[in-house]
Amino acid sequence: MCIGALRWSGVRNMVYALSNETLGKYAGFDGLMSSRPLLPSPQFIVTGPILEEEAAKIHAIHWSKLL
């Protein structure tokens, strides 16, 4: 759903901080799908993960409150 919104909105550059593997570690689930195959080049530029350590700290706090 979010990928569809990106495609329809005209956004062509996506930057993300946390890898699927790291997010799954904190959120407690596996099998997250990468957005890269759904946002094909050259129409879309996907950059990341960047600042993964910083993002991991935030997710560790967030998910520890929910799980």
Buried (B, 14 or more C-beta within 10 A) or exposed (E): EEBEEBBEEEEEEBEBBBBBEBBBBBBEEEEEEEBEEBBEEEEBEBEBBEEBEEBBEEBEEEBEEEE
